């Protein structure tokens, strides 16, 4: 569909027609210079559909600007199929505002939960020839983590962007949270040094015990009473 005089209205019509197309993996829209942020915004329902199978979108030679970048980033939230988003950074009209939208898409550092729910499947954002010189360093790092099959990108981003874990939101899980936390740190092996992970794991466990001391004491007292009854029964 490149160089086909597609504008926002035609793109909107195309998106509506493709809404039930679960086998569409590539969408080339390059050189359709009349496409603006409004047209890209109309793609959100397609990108956010559970049946979306798109893996590559090409938008070279389209000056969609910061509004277009924000529209694309918003549309890709929750998307699990996209791997490559191609456009020419120097010709797209994107400033630091647009790049910030892509950065937040790939790694939202506002909270641990938002970081974990960021996009971890997009492996390229930028030009056709995979020249990353025009891409901000943080985005280069995020897509590098997404591409690295040896690590869990979500866990890697959490560890690298949050020095301290606020575990208060998990207090509602009570003691059920502890084995989940231990398993989470086991999955993180290889991302940081063993010493660093052990230190962070102990720190998180300490914060949990300090935050819910009565629960820990109650559990220990229950264990002691159970042991005493067992010993008394064996003595009889």
N, C-alpha and C positions, 0 to 999 in steps of 0.2 A: 504493500500500500504506500510505499515511499513515492514522493513526487507525483501525487495524484490530486493536487489542489483541494485537499481535505481541510475544511475549516472546523470551527467549534460545533456548528450545527450538524455537519456531516459526521463528525467524530461521535457526537452524542447518539446519532442514529445507528452508527456502527456498533457502539457499545451495547445498545439495546438489543440489536440483532445477535450479538455474541454472548448475551447473558446466559444462554442455556448451552453454550458450546464448551463442553468439558474437556475437549481434546486439543484446544488451541494452546500451543506452547510458545509461539513466537509472534510478536506484533511489531512490524517495522513501519514507523510513521515518519521517518526522516524526510527532510526537505519539504514538508507540508508547512510552509512558513506562516500560514494564517491561523494555525493552532495557538491558542493562548492558554492562560491559567484556567479560564472557564471551561475549556474543552477537556483539559487534563483532570479537572475536578469531576467531570462527568464519568470518569473511569473508576471512581472509588467503589461503586457497587460491584463492578466486575472484579476488581482486585480483592475486595473483602468477602466475596462469595466463597462459601465452603467448597464449591465445586471448581474454583479457579485452578487452572493448571498452567497458567502463563509462567514461563521461566525467563523470557528475554523480551525487553521492550527497547526499541531504538528510536531516539528522538534527536538525531543530529541535525544541525542547521535550523533549529527552531529556537527563537528567542522568547522563552516562556518566563524568564525572570524569576525573582524571589517568590512571587505569588504562585507561579507554576511549581517551583520546587516544594513549597509548603503543601500544595495540593497533592503532589505525588507522595510526599512523606506521609501525609495524613491518610491517603488511600492505601498505603502499604502497611499500615498498622494492623497487625494480626495476620497478615499474609504469610503463608508458609511455602509457597511454590516459587516465587521470584528468585532468580539467581543473578541476573545481569540487567542493569539499567544503564543504557548507553546514551550519552549526549556529549556535545563538545562544550566543556566548561567555559572556554573563552568566548563562545558564540551564544551561549544560553542566557546571558544577562544576569547570572547569579552573583550575588555579593555574599558577604559573611552571614547575612540573614538567611539566605536560602541554604547555605551549607550547614548552618546551625540546625535547621529543620531536619536535614539528613542525619546529622550527628545524633540528635535526640531520638530519631527513629531507630538507629543502630544501637544506641546505648543511652537510655534515659537515666541519668544519675541522680534524679530528684529523690529517689528512695531505692532501697534494695529490691523491693517488690517490682518497681517500675523497670529497674535494670534487668531483672530476671525475665520480665515480660516483653522486653525489647525485641527487635528483629534480629534473629541469629542465623538466617538463611541467605540473605543477600550477600553475594560474593564479589560484586563489582558495581561501582557507581562512577561513571566517567566516560572517557573517550573510547572510540573504536579501537585504537591501537594500544590500549591498556597502558597508556602513559599516565602515571600518577603524579607527575610534577605539579599539576594544577589542582590537585586534591589536598585539602587540609590534612595535616599529620594525624589528627585524632581519627578521622574517617578512614585513612589508610590503615591505621592500627586495628580498628574495629572490623573492617572487612577481612583483614589478615587473620584475625581470630575466628571469624565465621568460616573461612576457607580451611583452616587447620583441622583435619580430621582426627588428629591425635588427642584433641582436647574437647571438653564440653564448653562451647563458646559462652553460654549463659553463666556458668559458674566462674569461668575465667574473667568475664567482665565484672561480676560482683566482687571478686577478690581484688582485682586490679583498681577498681574505682571507689571502693569503700574500705577505709582503714578500720572502722569500728562497726560491728554489727549490732543494730538495735533489735533486740529479740523480744521486746515488750509485746509487740503484736501477737507473738506466739504463746503468750502466757495462758491463753484460753485453752490451749491443748494440754496444759498441765504436764504430767510426766510422760505423756505420749510423744512430746516433742523431742526429748533427749535422744532416743535411738534414731529419729529422723535426722537430727542435727549431726550425729556421729556418721551416719551413712553419707550425708551430704559432703562432709569433709573427706571421706574416703574417695568419693568420686572426683574430688579436687586434686588428688595426688598427681604430681607431675607438672602442675601449673606453677606452684611455688615450691620452695625447698621444704623438706620434711620438717625441719626445725621451725620454720615460719608457720606452717600449717598446724603443727602441734601447739604452738604458742597461741594461735588464734582460736583453736578449738578449746583449749583450757580456759582462755579468757571468756569465751562465750558461755561455757558451762558454769563458770564462776558467776557471771552476770545473771544466769538463770537461777542459780541457787540463792544468790543474794536477793533477787527480786521476789522469790517465793519461798522464804525460809520455813514458814509454817507448814507448807505442803510437804517439804522434804522431811521435816521433823515428824510429822504425822505418819508418813510412810515408813520411817525408821521405827517408830514406836509400834506400829502395827506388825512390822517384821519381828521385832523383839518379843512381842506378846505371843505371836504364832510359834516362835522358836521355844519359848518357855512352856507353852502347852504341850508341844511335842516332846520336850524333855521330861515333863511331868508324867506324860502318858507312858514313856519308856521306863521310867522309874517304877511305876506301878506294875 
